[in-house]
């Protein structure tokens, strides 16, 4: 394992903040772009939606994964000459901060305490009733939750991989 070369904590902090900012802005831009593409490509709904639209979810997840990779790359780029461990861990911390910010501000945007509670404990908060009418909605929400976990894990991996890639040059040597 390579020795740590990130000794300057202000550089590390700046790298994390820069990565978070780039990840969040990239998430917004890519989500808007993919929403526009989906809006043009998908047929208009003729009635109230009754199923979960997986194509929109996949575009949203892809936007998050790519944005995490961008944020991780910027973290590694700002660090410059750093070990893979340092770059990866700082990118992971930046990814985690970005996820917390998105969750927090998403809950604030919901604008009510019950929605805030539902964001954090949705499966347990008065959502699951025993009637058969909600069975499809429960199943779709459960699958979407599991798919979100997978998308978040891929985003974390993209962030770490991006930071490691940024610390290397195209010829495989470490940046100076």
Secondary structure by P-SEA (a helix, b strand, c coil): ccccccccaaaaaaaaaaaaaaaaaaaaaaaaaaaaaaaacccccccccccccaaaaaaaaaaaaaaaaaaaaaaaaaaccccaaaaaaaaaaaaaaaaaaaaaaaaaaaccaaaaaaaacccccccccccccaaaaaaaaaaaaaaaaaaaaaaaaaaaaaaaaaaccccccccc
